[in-house]
Amino acid sequence: MPTKIQTIDDLKKYLCIAMQIEHATIPPYLTALYSIHPQTNSDATHVLRVIAVEEMLHLTLAANILNAIGGKPDLTAQGFVPQYPAYLPDGENDFKVDLQAFSKDAIQTFLKIERPGKAPDEASRMVARKRAHPGTLCAVPGEPGMHFYSIGEFYEEIIRGIHHLHEKLGDKMFSGDPSRQVGPEYTTPAGGSCSQ
């Protein structure tokens, strides 16, 4: 499959955006979670907690891949943390993410964040921006007038890029320090193993 990710530097840019995407979703989920009064709505509390932890795991996985290819994750970089309300960093601009108490509106935002992301066809994976929106964290690297159809298509581009670069460079693409990896003791429940 074709990919816009042709170099390790391209992949690093995409992985930094992936970290921004995951980080941008954590505060809205936690804000909704902590707005629920203790001992009430245990189902919603459980679901929101699980989702927030999953987003943290996704952030860690993106950082691990960035580490593996010799990048240096930096959650303190200028512009990394969004000003809410904000558009997500993958470029979707049909909704904004905001910090709000648990409500029907918050649930609607979460459904948009988590919506399935397969474009109808290859040509539809990238979408031209109608106009720049204030609060957009970033655009497609190298193509500021474009954005991905969805978060799912954005991640598909990263997968394609990793495969392409591995075919081109082999295991040499993994030049990072293995000691910088966050291991399963931090990424699985109670530090245990996960089944496949």
Disulfide bonds with the S-S distance in Angstrom:
none
